[in-house]
Amino acid sequence: MANNYNQQEQDSLQQVIDFLKAYKWRVVGFLAFLIIAILFLTLGFWKTILIILLCLIGIGIGYMKDRKQDFMNFLNRWS
């Protein structure tokens, strides 16, 4: 009996994993915008915009540190 229950649990876990693999970017997008919506409702518009802007700046700085030459090539293409 315990073996049957363990098999059912593994099957449901595998179904969840398959779902996440199939709809990975939809789930990521949903969660990202859910967090943004919660921030808008709790903090307000301008504080949320400031947080998003600072996060984007942090991502840019991290990207520069990770791939300095690729980032410079990206900037050169824009100028």
Backbone hydrogen bonds in HBPLUS format (Angstrom, degrees):
<---DONOR---> <-ACCEPTOR-->    atom                        ^
c    i                          cat <-CA-CA->   ^        H-A-AA   ^      H-
h    n   atom  resd res      DA  || num        DHA   H-A  angle D-A-AA Bond
n    s   type  num  typ     dist DA aas  dist angle  dist       angle   num
A0005-TYR N   A0001-MET O   3.12 MM   4  6.46 157.6  2.17 149.6 155.1     1
A0006-ASN N   A0002-ALA O   2.97 MM   4  6.17 157.0  2.03 146.6 153.0     2
A0007-GLN N   A0003-ASN O   3.00 MM   4  6.21 150.0  2.09 142.7 150.6     3
A0008-GLN N   A0004-ASN O   3.04 MM   4  6.32 154.8  2.11 146.7 153.1     4
A0009-GLU N   A0005-TYR O   2.98 MM   4  6.22 154.6  2.04 147.3 154.3     5
A0010-GLN N   A0006-ASN O   3.02 MM   4  6.25 154.0  2.08 144.9 151.5     6
A0011-ASP N   A0007-GLN O   2.92 MM   4  6.15 151.9  2.00 145.5 153.6     7
A0012-SER N   A0008-GLN O   2.96 MM   4  6.24 160.2  2.00 150.1 154.4     8
A0013-LEU N   A0009-GLU O   3.01 MM   4  6.19 155.5  2.07 143.6 150.8     9
A0014-GLN N   A0010-GLN O   2.89 MM   4  6.06 153.6  1.96 143.9 151.3    10
A0015-GLN N   A0011-ASP O   2.96 MM   4  6.24 146.8  2.07 144.0 153.1    11
A0016-VAL N   A0012-SER O   3.07 MM   4  6.35 154.1  2.14 146.6 152.6    12
A0017-ILE N   A0013-LEU O   2.96 MM   4  6.25 160.9  2.00 150.3 155.7    13
A0018-ASP N   A0014-GLN O   2.87 MM   4  6.05 159.2  1.91 147.6 153.3    14
A0019-PHE N   A0015-GLN O   2.93 MM   4  6.11 155.1  1.99 144.3 151.1    15
A0020-LEU N   A0016-VAL O   2.92 MM   4  6.20 162.2  1.95 152.3 156.7    16
A0021-LYS N   A0017-ILE O   2.93 MM   4  6.15 151.9  2.01 147.7 155.7    17
A0022-ALA N   A0018-ASP O   2.96 MM   4  6.13 156.1  2.02 146.8 153.2    18
A0023-TYR N   A0019-PHE O   2.95 MM   4  6.11 152.5  2.03 151.8 158.9    19
A0027-VAL N   A0023-TYR O   2.98 MM   4  6.18 158.6  2.03 158.7 164.6    20
A0028-VAL N   A0024-LYS O   2.96 MM   4  6.22 160.6  2.00 150.9 156.7    21
A0029-GLY N   A0025-TRP O   2.90 MM   4  5.92 161.7  1.93 140.3 145.7    22
A0030-PHE N   A0026-ARG O   2.88 MM   4  6.00 156.6  1.94 142.7 149.7    23
A0031-LEU N   A0027-VAL O   2.94 MM   4  6.14 165.9  1.96 152.0 155.3    24
A0032-ALA N   A0028-VAL O   2.91 MM   4  6.08 159.2  1.96 150.4 156.6    25
A0033-PHE N   A0029-GLY O   3.02 MM   4  6.15 169.5  2.03 151.5 154.1    26
A0034-LEU N   A0030-PHE O   2.86 MM   4  5.96 138.9  2.03 142.3 154.7    27
A0035-ILE N   A0031-LEU O   3.02 MM   4  6.21 158.2  2.07 146.2 150.6    28
A0036-ILE N   A0032-ALA O   3.04 MM   4  6.36 157.4  2.09 144.8 151.5    29
A0037-ALA N   A0033-PHE O   2.89 MM   4  5.97 155.5  1.95 138.5 145.2    30
A0038-ILE N   A0034-LEU O   2.96 MM   4  6.22 157.5  2.01 148.4 154.2    31
A0039-LEU N   A0035-ILE O   2.92 MM   4  6.18 155.7  1.98 148.3 155.3    32
A0040-PHE N   A0036-ILE O   2.89 MM   4  6.18 159.0  1.93 151.4 156.8    33
A0041-LEU N   A0037-ALA O   3.03 MM   4  6.26 158.6  2.08 148.1 153.4    34
A0042-THR N   A0038-ILE O   2.94 MM   4  6.10 149.1  2.04 147.5 155.8    35
A0043-LEU N   A0039-LEU O   2.75 MM   4  5.47 162.3  1.78 150.1 156.4    36
A0044-GLY N   A0040-PHE O   3.14 MM   4  4.73 132.7  2.38 109.3 122.4    37
A0048-THR N   A0044-GLY O   3.25 MM   4  6.21 151.5  2.33 138.8 146.8    38
A0049-ILE N   A0045-PHE O   2.94 MM   4  6.20 157.3  1.99 152.2 159.1    39
A0050-LEU N   A0046-TRP O   2.94 MM   4  6.12 155.9  2.00 144.9 151.3    40
A0051-ILE N   A0047-LYS O   3.00 MM   4  6.25 156.7  2.05 144.3 150.2    41
A0052-ILE N   A0048-THR O   2.94 MM   4  6.20 163.1  1.97 153.1 157.5    42
A0053-LEU N   A0049-ILE O   2.86 MM   4  6.04 161.3  1.90 150.7 156.1    43
A0054-LEU N   A0050-LEU O   2.92 MM   4  6.10 163.4  1.95 152.2 156.3    44
A0055-CYS N   A0051-ILE O   2.93 MM   4  6.11 152.5  2.01 146.4 154.3    45
A0056-LEU N   A0052-ILE O   2.95 MM   4  6.20 155.0  2.02 148.3 154.9    46
A0057-ILE N   A0053-LEU O   2.97 MM   4  6.26 152.6  2.05 147.2 154.9    47
A0058-GLY N   A0054-LEU O   2.94 MM   4  6.16 155.8  2.00 143.8 150.5    48
A0059-ILE N   A0055-CYS O   2.87 MM   4  6.17 151.4  1.95 147.3 155.2    49
A0060-GLY N   A0056-LEU O   2.93 MM   4  6.17 156.5  1.99 144.9 151.3    50
A0061-ILE N   A0057-ILE O   2.92 MM   4  6.22 158.3  1.96 152.4 157.8    51
A0062-GLY N   A0058-GLY O   2.92 MM   4  6.08 162.6  1.95 147.5 152.8    52
A0063-TYR N   A0059-ILE O   2.81 MM   4  5.99 151.3  1.89 146.4 154.9    53
A0064-MET N   A0060-GLY O   2.91 MM   4  6.15 151.6  1.99 144.5 152.2    54
A0065-LYS N   A0061-ILE O   3.00 MM   4  6.30 156.8  2.05 149.2 155.0    55
A0066-ASP N   A0062-GLY O   2.90 MM   4  6.10 152.1  1.98 145.7 153.7    56
A0067-ARG N   A0063-TYR O   2.85 MM   4  5.87 172.2  1.86 154.7 157.1    57
A0071-PHE N   A0067-ARG O   2.97 MM   4  6.12 158.8  2.02 155.4 161.4    58
A0072-MET N   A0068-LYS O   3.00 MM   4  6.25 155.5  2.06 147.8 154.6    59
A0073-ASN N   A0069-GLN O   2.96 MM   4  6.21 156.9  2.01 149.7 155.7    60
A0074-PHE N   A0070-ASP O   2.97 MM   4  6.21 150.6  2.06 142.2 150.4    61
A0075-LEU N   A0071-PHE O   2.92 MM   4  6.24 156.6  1.98 150.4 156.0    62
A0076-ASN N   A0072-MET O   2.90 MM   4  6.12 154.7  1.96 147.9 155.1    63
A0077-ARG N   A0073-ASN O   3.05 MM   4  6.27 144.3  2.18 143.0 151.6    64
A0078-TRP N   A0075-LEU O   3.15 MM   3  5.21 128.4  2.43  96.6 109.7    65
A0079-SER N   A0075-LEU O   3.14 MM   4  6.41 128.9  2.42 142.2 155.6    66
